[in-house]
Amino acid sequence: MSKKGVLLTEDKDFGELVFAHGIIGVAVVFLRFHKTEIEEIQRRLLVVLTDYYPKKENFFITITNSKTRLTKL
């Protein structure tokens, strides 16, 4: 049985773990923001989870206040 989930993190080390070590079968959302930007980040996160998570693809997404960058794994 395969389980799917999304890891939400503010820790840059997950990018290294996924890309440098070739970890597959994961969906990671890396949040980069300042506390004052939390409402914009929440809005972007909801869009990302609504648009990408149901597709059952593996991805690494970086969300900042000004952009959202998706990398398929």
PQR file of N, CA, C, O and H, with PARSE charges and radii, in Angstrom:
ATOM      1  N   MET A   1       0.846  -1.172   0.000 -0.4000 1.5000
ATOM      2  CA  MET A   1       0.000   0.000   0.000 -0.0000 2.0000
ATOM      3  C   MET A   1       0.896   1.243   0.000  0.5500 1.7000
ATOM      4  O   MET A   1       1.835   1.339   0.791 -0.5500 1.4000
ATOM      5  N   SER A   2       0.606   2.163  -0.868 -0.4000 1.5000
ATOM      6  CA  SER A   2       1.377   3.404  -0.962 -0.0000 2.0000
ATOM      7  C   SER A   2       0.615   4.536  -0.286  0.5500 1.7000
ATOM      8  O   SER A   2      -0.581   4.720  -0.515 -0.5500 1.4000
ATOM      9  H   SER A   2      -0.157   2.085  -1.511  0.4000 1.0000
ATOM     10  N   LYS A   3       1.315   5.281   0.538 -0.4000 1.5000
ATOM     11  CA  LYS A   3       0.713   6.431   1.201 -0.0000 2.0000
ATOM     12  C   LYS A   3       1.293   7.691   0.600  0.5500 1.7000
ATOM     13  O   LYS A   3       2.457   7.720   0.203 -0.5500 1.4000
ATOM     14  H   LYS A   3       2.286   5.131   0.724  0.4000 1.0000
ATOM     15  N   LYS A   4       0.481   8.735   0.533 -0.4000 1.5000
ATOM     16  CA  LYS A   4       0.922  10.004  -0.028 -0.0000 2.0000
ATOM     17  C   LYS A   4       0.657  11.091   0.984  0.5500 1.7000
ATOM     18  O   LYS A   4      -0.366  11.091   1.669 -0.5500 1.4000
ATOM     19  H   LYS A   4      -0.465   8.711   0.855  0.4000 1.0000
ATOM     20  N   GLY A   5       1.576  12.003   1.066 -0.4000 1.5000
ATOM     21  CA  GLY A   5       1.420  13.123   1.966 -0.0000 2.0000
ATOM     22  C   GLY A   5       2.233  14.294   1.470  0.5500 1.7000
ATOM     23  O   GLY A   5       3.006  14.175   0.519 -0.5500 1.4000
ATOM     24  H   GLY A   5       2.407  12.003   0.509  0.4000 1.0000
ATOM     25  N   VAL A   6       2.054  15.413   2.115 -0.4000 1.5000
ATOM     26  CA  VAL A   6       2.797  16.619   1.782 -0.0000 2.0000
ATOM     27  C   VAL A   6       3.506  17.079   3.048  0.5500 1.7000
ATOM     28  O   VAL A   6       2.899  17.182   4.114 -0.5500 1.4000
ATOM     29  H   VAL A   6       1.426  15.509   2.888  0.4000 1.0000
ATOM     30  N   LEU A   7       4.792  17.352   2.915 -0.4000 1.5000
ATOM     31  CA  LEU A   7       5.562  17.890   4.023 -0.0000 2.0000
ATOM     32  C   LEU A   7       5.646  19.395   3.865  0.5500 1.7000
ATOM     33  O   LEU A   7       6.146  19.890   2.855 -0.5500 1.4000
ATOM     34  H   LEU A   7       5.285  17.268   2.049  0.4000 1.0000
ATOM     35  N   LEU A   8       5.162  20.125   4.856 -0.4000 1.5000
ATOM     36  CA  LEU A   8       5.292  21.589   4.894 -0.0000 2.0000
ATOM     37  C   LEU A   8       6.454  21.906   5.811  0.5500 1.7000
ATOM     38  O   LEU A   8       6.515  21.409   6.935 -0.5500 1.4000
ATOM     39  H   LEU A   8       4.756  19.723   5.677  0.4000 1.0000
ATOM     40  N   THR A   9       7.378  22.729   5.341 -0.4000 1.5000
ATOM     41  CA  THR A   9       8.555  23.022   6.151 -0.0000 2.0000
ATOM     42  C   THR A   9       9.080  24.430   5.906  0.5500 1.7000
ATOM     43  O   THR A   9       8.847  25.032   4.858 -0.5500 1.4000
ATOM     44  H   THR A   9       7.329  23.133   4.428  0.4000 1.0000
ATOM     45  N   GLU A  10       9.790  24.930   6.896 -0.4000 1.5000
ATOM     46  CA  GLU A  10      10.537  26.182   6.773 -0.0000 2.0000
ATOM     47  C   GLU A  10      12.040  25.879   6.815  0.5500 1.7000
ATOM     48  O   GLU A  10      12.858  26.799   6.841 -0.5500 1.4000
ATOM     49  H   GLU A  10       9.980  24.440   7.747  0.4000 1.0000
ATOM     50  N   ASP A  11      12.397  24.609   6.822 -0.4000 1.5000
ATOM     51  CA  ASP A  11      13.772  24.146   6.976 -0.0000 2.0000
ATOM     52  C   ASP A  11      14.418  23.904   5.611  0.5500 1.7000
ATOM     53  O   ASP A  11      13.974  23.035   4.861 -0.5500 1.4000
ATOM     54  H   ASP A  11      11.732  23.862   6.801  0.4000 1.0000
ATOM     55  N   LYS A  12      15.467  24.670   5.285 -0.4000 1.5000
ATOM     56  CA  LYS A  12      16.161  24.562   3.996 -0.0000 2.0000
ATOM     57  C   LYS A  12      16.802  23.190   3.793  0.5500 1.7000
ATOM     58  O   LYS A  12      17.037  22.786   2.654 -0.5500 1.4000
ATOM     59  H   LYS A  12      15.828  25.376   5.894  0.4000 1.0000
ATOM     60  N   ASP A  13      17.084  22.476   4.864 -0.4000 1.5000
ATOM     61  CA  ASP A  13      17.754  21.182   4.758 -0.0000 2.0000
ATOM     62  C   ASP A  13      16.944  20.156   3.974  0.5500 1.7000
ATOM     63  O   ASP A  13      17.521  19.220   3.420 -0.5500 1.4000
ATOM     64  H   ASP A  13      16.893  22.804   5.789  0.4000 1.0000
ATOM     65  N   PHE A  14      15.649  20.303   3.913 -0.4000 1.5000
ATOM     66  CA  PHE A  14      14.834  19.355   3.153 -0.0000 2.0000
ATOM     67  C   PHE A  14      15.112  19.466   1.661  0.5500 1.7000
ATOM     68  O   PHE A  14      15.023  18.470   0.943 -0.5500 1.4000
ATOM     69  H   PHE A  14      15.180  21.064   4.363  0.4000 1.0000
ATOM     70  N   GLY A  15      15.447  20.661   1.180 -0.4000 1.5000
ATOM     71  CA  GLY A  15      15.833  20.824  -0.221 -0.0000 2.0000
ATOM     72  C   GLY A  15      17.082  20.031  -0.529  0.5500 1.7000
ATOM     73  O   GLY A  15      17.150  19.346  -1.550 -0.5500 1.4000
ATOM     74  H   GLY A  15      15.520  21.471   1.763  0.4000 1.0000
ATOM     75  N   GLU A  16      18.067  20.116   0.338 -0.4000 1.5000
ATOM     76  CA  GLU A  16      19.298  19.343   0.142 -0.0000 2.0000
ATOM     77  C   GLU A  16      19.002  17.854   0.187  0.5500 1.7000
ATOM     78  O   GLU A  16      19.508  17.095  -0.640 -0.5500 1.4000
ATOM     79  H   GLU A  16      18.013  20.673   1.167  0.4000 1.0000
ATOM     80  N   LEU A  17      18.200  17.435   1.128 -0.4000 1.5000
ATOM     81  CA  LEU A  17      17.860  16.020   1.257 -0.0000 2.0000
ATOM     82  C   LEU A  17      17.211  15.492  -0.017  0.5500 1.7000
ATOM     83  O   LEU A  17      17.562  14.413  -0.494 -0.5500 1.4000
ATOM     84  H   LEU A  17      17.789  18.051   1.800  0.4000 1.0000
ATOM     85  N   VAL A  18      16.279  16.240  -0.560 -0.4000 1.5000
ATOM     86  CA  VAL A  18      15.550  15.800  -1.750 -0.0000 2.0000
ATOM     87  C   VAL A  18      16.415  15.860  -2.998  0.5500 1.7000
ATOM     88  O   VAL A  18      16.463  14.893  -3.758 -0.5500 1.4000
ATOM     89  H   VAL A  18      15.994  17.117  -0.172  0.4000 1.0000
ATOM     90  N   PHE A  19      17.101  16.978  -3.225 -0.4000 1.5000
ATOM     91  CA  PHE A  19      17.827  17.170  -4.482 -0.0000 2.0000
ATOM     92  C   PHE A  19      19.223  16.555  -4.479  0.5500 1.7000
ATOM     93  O   PHE A  19      19.581  15.860  -5.430 -0.5500 1.4000
ATOM     94  H   PHE A  19      17.062  17.764  -2.608  0.4000 1.0000
ATOM     95  N   ALA A  20      20.003  16.785  -3.460 -0.4000 1.5000
ATOM     96  CA  ALA A  20      21.381  16.293  -3.440 -0.0000 2.0000
ATOM     97  C   ALA A  20      21.456  14.781  -3.225  0.5500 1.7000
ATOM     98  O   ALA A  20      22.375  14.120  -3.710 -0.5500 1.4000
ATOM     99  H   ALA A  20      19.712  17.350  -2.688  0.4000 1.0000
ATOM    100  N   HIS A  21      20.492  14.250  -2.503 -0.4000 1.5000
ATOM    101  CA  HIS A  21      20.524  12.829  -2.192 -0.0000 2.0000
ATOM    102  C   HIS A  21      19.535  12.009  -3.017  0.5500 1.7000
ATOM    103  O   HIS A  21      19.400  10.803  -2.812 -0.5500 1.4000
ATOM    104  H   HIS A  21      19.746  14.786  -2.110  0.4000 1.0000
ATOM    105  N   GLY A  22      18.850  12.658  -3.940 -0.4000 1.5000
ATOM    106  CA  GLY A  22      17.962  11.952  -4.861 -0.0000 2.0000
ATOM    107  C   GLY A  22      16.773  11.268  -4.216  0.5500 1.7000
ATOM    108  O   GLY A  22      16.330  10.222  -4.691 -0.5500 1.4000
ATOM    109  H   GLY A  22      18.959  13.638  -4.107  0.4000 1.0000
ATOM    110  N   ILE A  23      16.258  11.832  -3.159 -0.4000 1.5000
ATOM    111  CA  ILE A  23      15.082  11.265  -2.498 -0.0000 2.0000
ATOM    112  C   ILE A  23      13.882  11.414  -3.432  0.5500 1.7000
ATOM    113  O   ILE A  23      13.638  12.494  -3.969 -0.5500 1.4000
ATOM    114  H   ILE A  23      16.618  12.681  -2.773  0.4000 1.0000
ATOM    115  N   ILE A  24      13.144  10.337  -3.621 -0.4000 1.5000
ATOM    116  CA  ILE A  24      11.963  10.385  -4.486 -0.0000 2.0000
ATOM    117  C   ILE A  24      10.739   9.939  -3.686  0.5500 1.7000
ATOM    118  O   ILE A  24      10.851   9.454  -2.560 -0.5500 1.4000
ATOM    119  H   ILE A  24      13.342   9.459  -3.185  0.4000 1.0000
ATOM    120  N   GLY A  25       9.591  10.113  -4.288 -0.4000 1.5000
ATOM    121  CA  GLY A  25       8.353   9.689  -3.654 -0.0000 2.0000
ATOM    122  C   GLY A  25       7.871  10.635  -2.571  0.5500 1.7000
ATOM    123  O   GLY A  25       7.196  10.222  -1.628 -0.5500 1.4000
ATOM    124  H   GLY A  25       9.500  10.507  -5.203  0.4000 1.0000
ATOM    125  N   VAL A  26       8.220  11.910  -2.711 -0.4000 1.5000
ATOM    126  CA  VAL A  26       7.823  12.887  -1.701 -0.0000 2.0000
ATOM    127  C   VAL A  26       7.194  14.105  -2.358  0.5500 1.7000
ATOM    128  O   VAL A  26       7.398  14.375  -3.542 -0.5500 1.4000
ATOM    129  H   VAL A  26       8.768  12.245  -3.478  0.4000 1.0000
ATOM    130  N   ALA A  27       6.443  14.814  -1.576 -0.4000 1.5000
ATOM    131  CA  ALA A  27       5.915  16.115  -1.979 -0.0000 2.0000
ATOM    132  C   ALA A  27       6.268  17.074  -0.848  0.5500 1.7000
ATOM    133  O   ALA A  27       5.801  16.920   0.281 -0.5500 1.4000
ATOM    134  H   ALA A  27       6.277  14.595  -0.615  0.4000 1.0000
ATOM    135  N   VAL A  28       7.095  18.062  -1.163 -0.4000 1.5000
ATOM    136  CA  VAL A  28       7.573  18.996  -0.150 -0.0000 2.0000
ATOM    137  C   VAL A  28       7.160  20.408  -0.532  0.5500 1.7000
ATOM    138  O   VAL A  28       7.316  20.814  -1.684 -0.5500 1.4000
ATOM    139  H   VAL A  28       7.474  18.188  -2.080  0.4000 1.0000
ATOM    140  N   VAL A  29       6.637  21.154   0.426 -0.4000 1.5000
ATOM    141  CA  VAL A  29       6.333  22.574   0.241 -0.0000 2.0000
ATOM    142  C   VAL A  29       7.213  23.336   1.220  0.5500 1.7000
ATOM    143  O   VAL A  29       7.047  23.242   2.437 -0.5500 1.4000
ATOM    144  H   VAL A  29       6.510  20.825   1.361  0.4000 1.0000
ATOM    145  N   PHE A  30       8.152  24.094   0.664 -0.4000 1.5000
ATOM    146  CA  PHE A  30       9.107  24.871   1.451 -0.0000 2.0000
ATOM    147  C   PHE A  30       8.601  26.303   1.526  0.5500 1.7000
ATOM    148  O   PHE A  30       8.430  26.964   0.502 -0.5500 1.4000
ATOM    149  H   PHE A  30       8.287  24.171  -0.324  0.4000 1.0000
ATOM    150  N   LEU A  31       8.363  26.774   2.735 -0.4000 1.5000
ATOM    151  CA  LEU A  31       7.822  28.110   2.952 -0.0000 2.0000
ATOM    152  C   LEU A  31       8.942  29.059   3.359  0.5500 1.7000
ATOM    153  O   LEU A  31       9.648  28.819   4.339 -0.5500 1.4000
ATOM    154  H   LEU A  31       8.502  26.237   3.567  0.4000 1.0000
ATOM    155  N   ARG A  32       9.097  30.137   2.600 -0.4000 1.5000
ATOM    156  CA  ARG A  32      10.097  31.171   2.914 -0.0000 2.0000
ATOM    157  C   ARG A  32       9.361  32.488   3.057  0.5500 1.7000
ATOM    158  O   ARG A  32       8.855  33.033   2.076 -0.5500 1.4000
ATOM    159  H   ARG A  32       8.524  30.332   1.804  0.4000 1.0000
ATOM    160  N   PHE A  33       9.300  33.001   4.279 -0.4000 1.5000
ATOM    161  CA  PHE A  33       8.545  34.220   4.504 -0.0000 2.0000
ATOM    162  C   PHE A  33       8.941  34.861   5.820  0.5500 1.7000
ATOM    163  O   PHE A  33       9.583  34.242   6.669 -0.5500 1.4000
ATOM    164  H   PHE A  33       9.711  32.558   5.075  0.4000 1.0000
ATOM    165  N   HIS A  34       8.549  36.099   5.967 -0.4000 1.5000
ATOM    166  CA  HIS A  34       8.674  36.811   7.236 -0.0000 2.0000
ATOM    167  C   HIS A  34       7.322  36.746   7.928  0.5500 1.7000
ATOM    168  O   HIS A  34       6.289  36.607   7.274 -0.5500 1.4000
ATOM    169  H   HIS A  34       8.028  36.602   5.278  0.4000 1.0000
ATOM    170  N   LYS A  35       7.331  36.845   9.219 -0.4000 1.5000
ATOM    171  CA  LYS A  35       6.077  36.764   9.992 -0.0000 2.0000
ATOM    172  C   LYS A  35       5.013  37.741   9.487  0.5500 1.7000
ATOM    173  O   LYS A  35       3.823  37.430   9.540 -0.5500 1.4000
ATOM    174  H   LYS A  35       8.170  36.958   9.751  0.4000 1.0000
ATOM    175  N   THR A  36       5.417  38.901   9.004 -0.4000 1.5000
ATOM    176  CA  THR A  36       4.457  39.893   8.529 -0.0000 2.0000
ATOM    177  C   THR A  36       3.790  39.471   7.222  0.5500 1.7000
ATOM    178  O   THR A  36       2.787  40.065   6.826 -0.5500 1.4000
ATOM    179  H   THR A  36       6.383  39.153   8.961  0.4000 1.0000
ATOM    180  N   GLU A  37       4.323  38.468   6.553 -0.4000 1.5000
ATOM    181  CA  GLU A  37       3.792  38.012   5.263 -0.0000 2.0000
ATOM    182  C   GLU A  37       2.898  36.782   5.391  0.5500 1.7000
ATOM    183  O   GLU A  37       2.523  36.193   4.377 -0.5500 1.4000
ATOM    184  H   GLU A  37       5.138  37.986   6.874  0.4000 1.0000
ATOM    185  N   ILE A  38       2.559  36.392   6.578 -0.4000 1.5000
ATOM    186  CA  ILE A  38       1.860  35.126   6.811 -0.0000 2.0000
ATOM    187  C   ILE A  38       0.537  35.016   6.056  0.5500 1.7000
ATOM    188  O   ILE A  38       0.220  33.935   5.560 -0.5500 1.4000
ATOM    189  H   ILE A  38       2.863  36.870   7.402  0.4000 1.0000
ATOM    190  N   GLU A  39      -0.234  36.073   5.951 -0.4000 1.5000
ATOM    191  CA  GLU A  39      -1.516  35.981   5.256 -0.0000 2.0000
ATOM    192  C   GLU A  39      -1.325  35.680   3.770  0.5500 1.7000
ATOM    193  O   GLU A  39      -2.073  34.881   3.206 -0.5500 1.4000
ATOM    194  H   GLU A  39       0.024  36.951   6.354  0.4000 1.0000
ATOM    195  N   GLU A  40      -0.344  36.301   3.131 -0.4000 1.5000
ATOM    196  CA  GLU A  40      -0.063  36.030   1.717 -0.0000 2.0000
ATOM    197  C   GLU A  40       0.443  34.598   1.541  0.5500 1.7000
ATOM    198  O   GLU A  40       0.062  33.921   0.586 -0.5500 1.4000
ATOM    199  H   GLU A  40       0.263  36.950   3.589  0.4000 1.0000
ATOM    200  N   ILE A  41       1.280  34.142   2.437 -0.4000 1.5000
ATOM    201  CA  ILE A  41       1.791  32.771   2.361 -0.0000 2.0000
ATOM    202  C   ILE A  41       0.649  31.777   2.528  0.5500 1.7000
ATOM    203  O   ILE A  41       0.597  30.782   1.805 -0.5500 1.4000
ATOM    204  H   ILE A  41       1.589  34.692   3.213  0.4000 1.0000
ATOM    205  N   GLN A  42      -0.249  32.017   3.444 -0.4000 1.5000
ATOM    206  CA  GLN A  42      -1.401  31.125   3.639 -0.0000 2.0000
ATOM    207  C   GLN A  42      -2.250  31.067   2.375  0.5500 1.7000
ATOM    208  O   GLN A  42      -2.706  29.993   1.984 -0.5500 1.4000
ATOM    209  H   GLN A  42      -0.207  32.825   4.032  0.4000 1.0000
ATOM    210  N   ARG A  43      -2.466  32.203   1.740 -0.4000 1.5000
ATOM    211  CA  ARG A  43      -3.252  32.239   0.505 -0.0000 2.0000
ATOM    212  C   ARG A  43      -2.562  31.420  -0.581  0.5500 1.7000
ATOM    213  O   ARG A  43      -3.202  30.616  -1.259 -0.5500 1.4000
ATOM    214  H   ARG A  43      -2.096  33.076   2.058  0.4000 1.0000
ATOM    215  N   ARG A  44      -1.268  31.621  -0.745 -0.4000 1.5000
ATOM    216  CA  ARG A  44      -0.507  30.878  -1.763 -0.0000 2.0000
ATOM    217  C   ARG A  44      -0.489  29.383  -1.462  0.5500 1.7000
ATOM    218  O   ARG A  44      -0.598  28.563  -2.374 -0.5500 1.4000
ATOM    219  H   ARG A  44      -0.747  32.274  -0.195  0.4000 1.0000
ATOM    220  N   LEU A  45      -0.353  29.029  -0.199 -0.4000 1.5000
ATOM    221  CA  LEU A  45      -0.332  27.622   0.187 -0.0000 2.0000
ATOM    222  C   LEU A  45      -1.644  26.938  -0.150  0.5500 1.7000
ATOM    223  O   LEU A  45      -1.641  25.814  -0.650 -0.5500 1.4000
ATOM    224  H   LEU A  45      -0.265  29.695   0.542  0.4000 1.0000
ATOM    225  N   LEU A  46      -2.742  27.582   0.110 -0.4000 1.5000
ATOM    226  CA  LEU A  46      -4.047  27.012  -0.224 -0.0000 2.0000
ATOM    227  C   LEU A  46      -4.168  26.767  -1.725  0.5500 1.7000
ATOM    228  O   LEU A  46      -4.678  25.726  -2.141 -0.5500 1.4000
ATOM    229  H   LEU A  46      -2.745  28.496   0.516  0.4000 1.0000
ATOM    230  N   VAL A  47      -3.711  27.701  -2.532 -0.4000 1.5000
ATOM    231  CA  VAL A  47      -3.739  27.537  -3.994 -0.0000 2.0000
ATOM    232  C   VAL A  47      -2.868  26.361  -4.407  0.5500 1.7000
ATOM    233  O   VAL A  47      -3.286  25.531  -5.214 -0.5500 1.4000
ATOM    234  H   VAL A  47      -3.296  28.546  -2.194  0.4000 1.0000
ATOM    235  N   VAL A  48      -1.667  26.284  -3.863 -0.4000 1.5000
ATOM    236  CA  VAL A  48      -0.748  25.202  -4.215 -0.0000 2.0000
ATOM    237  C   VAL A  48      -1.347  23.841  -3.863  0.5500 1.7000
ATOM    238  O   VAL A  48      -1.333  22.929  -4.689 -0.5500 1.4000
ATOM    239  H   VAL A  48      -1.328  26.958  -3.207  0.4000 1.0000
ATOM    240  N   LEU A  49      -1.862  23.700  -2.671 -0.4000 1.5000
ATOM    241  CA  LEU A  49      -2.418  22.410  -2.263 -0.0000 2.0000
ATOM    242  C   LEU A  49      -3.658  22.047  -3.069  0.5500 1.7000
ATOM    243  O   LEU A  49      -3.885  20.873  -3.363 -0.5500 1.4000
ATOM    244  H   LEU A  49      -1.873  24.441  -2.000  0.4000 1.0000
ATOM    245  N   THR A  50      -4.444  23.024  -3.420 -0.4000 1.5000
ATOM    246  CA  THR A  50      -5.638  22.771  -4.223 -0.0000 2.0000
ATOM    247  C   THR A  50      -5.271  22.373  -5.652  0.5500 1.7000
ATOM    248  O   THR A  50      -5.895  21.480  -6.226 -0.5500 1.4000
ATOM    249  H   THR A  50      -4.259  23.978  -3.181  0.4000 1.0000
ATOM    250  N   ASP A  51      -4.266  23.029  -6.226 -0.4000 1.5000
ATOM    251  CA  ASP A  51      -3.890  22.791  -7.618 -0.0000 2.0000
ATOM    252  C   ASP A  51      -2.997  21.571  -7.825  0.5500 1.7000
ATOM    253  O   ASP A  51      -3.171  20.854  -8.810 -0.5500 1.4000
ATOM    254  H   ASP A  51      -3.759  23.754  -5.760  0.4000 1.0000
ATOM    255  N   TYR A  52      -2.051  21.316  -6.932 -0.4000 1.5000
ATOM    256  CA  TYR A  52      -1.042  20.299  -7.183 -0.0000 2.0000
ATOM    257  C   TYR A  52      -1.208  19.004  -6.413  0.5500 1.7000
ATOM    258  O   TYR A  52      -0.926  17.933  -6.951 -0.5500 1.4000
ATOM    259  H   TYR A  52      -1.909  21.899  -6.131  0.4000 1.0000
ATOM    260  N   TYR A  53      -1.648  19.068  -5.191 -0.4000 1.5000
ATOM    261  CA  TYR A  53      -1.713  17.853  -4.375 -0.0000 2.0000
ATOM    262  C   TYR A  53      -2.632  16.776  -4.953  0.5500 1.7000
ATOM    263  O   TYR A  53      -2.249  15.606  -4.938 -0.5500 1.4000
ATOM    264  H   TYR A  53      -1.876  19.938  -4.754  0.4000 1.0000
ATOM    265  N   PRO A  54      -3.802  17.100  -5.452 -0.5600 1.5000
ATOM    266  CA  PRO A  54      -4.679  16.045  -5.974  0.2800 2.0000
ATOM    267  C   PRO A  54      -4.115  15.305  -7.195  0.5500 1.7000
ATOM    268  O   PRO A  54      -4.609  14.232  -7.539 -0.5500 1.4000
ATOM    269  N   LYS A  55      -3.103  15.852  -7.844 -0.4000 1.5000
ATOM    270  CA  LYS A  55      -2.552  15.230  -9.052 -0.0000 2.0000
ATOM    271  C   LYS A  55      -1.654  14.033  -8.747  0.5500 1.7000
ATOM    272  O   LYS A  55      -1.230  13.331  -9.665 -0.5500 1.4000
ATOM    273  H   LYS A  55      -2.701  16.724  -7.564  0.4000 1.0000
ATOM    274  N   LYS A  56      -1.363  13.798  -7.489 -0.4000 1.5000
ATOM    275  CA  LYS A  56      -0.559  12.668  -7.044 -0.0000 2.0000
ATOM    276  C   LYS A  56       0.833  12.645  -7.663  0.5500 1.7000
ATOM    277  O   LYS A  56       1.407  11.577  -7.877 -0.5500 1.4000
ATOM    278  H   LYS A  56      -1.707  14.368  -6.743  0.4000 1.0000
ATOM    279  N   GLU A  57       1.364  13.805  -7.944 -0.4000 1.5000
ATOM    280  CA  GLU A  57       2.724  13.902  -8.453 -0.0000 2.0000
ATOM    281  C   GLU A  57       3.661  14.209  -7.294  0.5500 1.7000
ATOM    282  O   GLU A  57       3.244  14.712  -6.250 -0.5500 1.4000
ATOM    283  H   GLU A  57       0.898  14.673  -7.770  0.4000 1.0000
ATOM    284  N   ASN A  58       4.915  13.900  -7.497 -0.4000 1.5000
ATOM    285  CA  ASN A  58       5.931  14.247  -6.510 -0.0000 2.0000
ATOM    286  C   ASN A  58       6.521  15.584  -6.909  0.5500 1.7000
ATOM    287  O   ASN A  58       6.874  15.795  -8.069 -0.5500 1.4000
ATOM    288  H   ASN A  58       5.254  13.491  -8.344  0.4000 1.0000
ATOM    289  N   PHE A  59       6.628  16.481  -5.955 -0.4000 1.5000
ATOM    290  CA  PHE A  59       7.099  17.815  -6.273 -0.0000 2.0000
ATOM    291  C   PHE A  59       7.802  18.445  -5.090  0.5500 1.7000
ATOM    292  O   PHE A  59       7.647  18.017  -3.946 -0.5500 1.4000
ATOM    293  H   PHE A  59       6.341  16.311  -5.012  0.4000 1.0000
ATOM    294  N   PHE A  60       8.573  19.467  -5.391 -0.4000 1.5000
ATOM    295  CA  PHE A  60       9.173  20.342  -4.385 -0.0000 2.0000
ATOM    296  C   PHE A  60       8.744  21.743  -4.772  0.5500 1.7000
ATOM    297  O   PHE A  60       9.085  22.227  -5.852 -0.5500 1.4000
ATOM    298  H   PHE A  60       8.698  19.815  -6.320  0.4000 1.0000
ATOM    299  N   ILE A  61       8.008  22.388  -3.906 -0.4000 1.5000
ATOM    300  CA  ILE A  61       7.504  23.732  -4.186 -0.0000 2.0000
ATOM    301  C   ILE A  61       8.084  24.695  -3.166  0.5500 1.7000
ATOM    302  O   ILE A  61       8.062  24.438  -1.963 -0.5500 1.4000
ATOM    303  H   ILE A  61       7.732  21.995  -3.029  0.4000 1.0000
ATOM    304  N   THR A  62       8.600  25.801  -3.661 -0.4000 1.5000
ATOM    305  CA  THR A  62       9.059  26.877  -2.792 -0.0000 2.0000
ATOM    306  C   THR A  62       8.068  28.025  -2.915  0.5500 1.7000
ATOM    307  O   THR A  62       7.783  28.499  -4.015 -0.5500 1.4000
ATOM    308  H   THR A  62       8.619  26.010  -4.639  0.4000 1.0000
ATOM    309  N   ILE A  63       7.548  28.465  -1.778 -0.4000 1.5000
ATOM    310  CA  ILE A  63       6.601  29.573  -1.761 -0.0000 2.0000
ATOM    311  C   ILE A  63       7.258  30.746  -1.032  0.5500 1.7000
ATOM    312  O   ILE A  63       7.674  30.620   0.120 -0.5500 1.4000
ATOM    313  H   ILE A  63       7.779  28.080  -0.884  0.4000 1.0000
ATOM    314  N   THR A  64       7.343  31.877  -1.714 -0.4000 1.5000
ATOM    315  CA  THR A  64       7.812  33.112  -1.094 -0.0000 2.0000
ATOM    316  C   THR A  64       6.689  34.136  -1.221  0.5500 1.7000
ATOM    317  O   THR A  64       5.642  33.846  -1.800 -0.5500 1.4000
ATOM    318  H   THR A  64       7.005  31.979  -2.649  0.4000 1.0000
ATOM    319  N   ASN A  65       6.904  35.310  -0.688 -0.4000 1.5000
ATOM    320  CA  ASN A  65       5.892  36.354  -0.773 -0.0000 2.0000
ATOM    321  C   ASN A  65       5.654  36.786  -2.219  0.5500 1.7000
ATOM    322  O   ASN A  65       4.545  37.187  -2.569 -0.5500 1.4000
ATOM    323  H   ASN A  65       7.754  35.545  -0.218  0.4000 1.0000
ATOM    324  N   SER A  66       6.676  36.707  -3.049 -0.4000 1.5000
ATOM    325  CA  SER A  66       6.544  37.226  -4.412 -0.0000 2.0000
ATOM    326  C   SER A  66       6.344  36.171  -5.493  0.5500 1.7000
ATOM    327  O   SER A  66       5.944  36.507  -6.607 -0.5500 1.4000
ATOM    328  H   SER A  66       7.577  36.381  -2.764  0.4000 1.0000
ATOM    329  N   LYS A  67       6.619  34.882  -5.186 -0.4000 1.5000
ATOM    330  CA  LYS A  67       6.464  33.866  -6.233 -0.0000 2.0000
ATOM    331  C   LYS A  67       6.301  32.481  -5.645  0.5500 1.7000
ATOM    332  O   LYS A  67       6.559  32.242  -4.465 -0.5500 1.4000
ATOM    333  H   LYS A  67       6.944  34.608  -4.280  0.4000 1.0000
ATOM    334  N   THR A  68       5.866  31.580  -6.501 -0.4000 1.5000
ATOM    335  CA  THR A  68       5.764  30.174  -6.177 -0.0000 2.0000
ATOM    336  C   THR A  68       6.513  29.411  -7.271  0.5500 1.7000
ATOM    337  O   THR A  68       6.219  29.575  -8.455 -0.5500 1.4000
ATOM    338  H   THR A  68       5.657  31.774  -7.459  0.4000 1.0000
ATOM    339  N   ARG A  69       7.480  28.578  -6.877 -0.4000 1.5000
ATOM    340  CA  ARG A  69       8.279  27.829  -7.842 -0.0000 2.0000
ATOM    341  C   ARG A  69       8.070  26.335  -7.629  0.5500 1.7000
ATOM    342  O   ARG A  69       8.277  25.832  -6.525 -0.5500 1.4000
ATOM    343  H   ARG A  69       7.718  28.444  -5.915  0.4000 1.0000
ATOM    344  N   LEU A  70       7.662  25.625  -8.676 -0.4000 1.5000
ATOM    345  CA  LEU A  70       7.398  24.188  -8.614 -0.0000 2.0000
ATOM    346  C   LEU A  70       8.474  23.446  -9.375  0.5500 1.7000
ATOM    347  O   LEU A  70       8.809  23.803 -10.505 -0.5500 1.4000
ATOM    348  H   LEU A  70       7.494  26.034  -9.573  0.4000 1.0000
ATOM    349  N   THR A  71       9.017  22.406  -8.748 -0.4000 1.5000
ATOM    350  CA  THR A  71       9.943  21.496  -9.401 -0.0000 2.0000
ATOM    351  C   THR A  71       9.380  20.095  -9.255  0.5500 1.7000
ATOM    352  O   THR A  71       9.205  19.615  -8.135 -0.5500 1.4000
ATOM    353  H   THR A  71       8.744  22.116  -7.831  0.4000 1.0000
ATOM    354  N   LYS A  72       9.093  19.429 -10.368 -0.4000 1.5000
ATOM    355  CA  LYS A  72       8.606  18.056 -10.299 -0.0000 2.0000
ATOM    356  C   LYS A  72       9.783  17.134  -9.993  0.5500 1.7000
ATOM    357  O   LYS A  72      10.887  17.329 -10.502 -0.5500 1.4000
ATOM    358  H   LYS A  72       9.235  19.819 -11.277  0.4000 1.0000
ATOM    359  N   LEU A  73       9.540  16.148  -9.173 -0.4000 1.5000
ATOM    360  CA  LEU A  73      10.587  15.191  -8.793 -0.0000 2.0000
ATOM    361  C   LEU A  73      10.396  13.876  -9.524  0.5500 1.7000
ATOM    362  O   LEU A  73      11.180  12.945  -9.336 -0.5500 1.4000
ATOM    363  H   LEU A  73       8.643  15.989  -8.760  0.4000 1.0000
TER
END
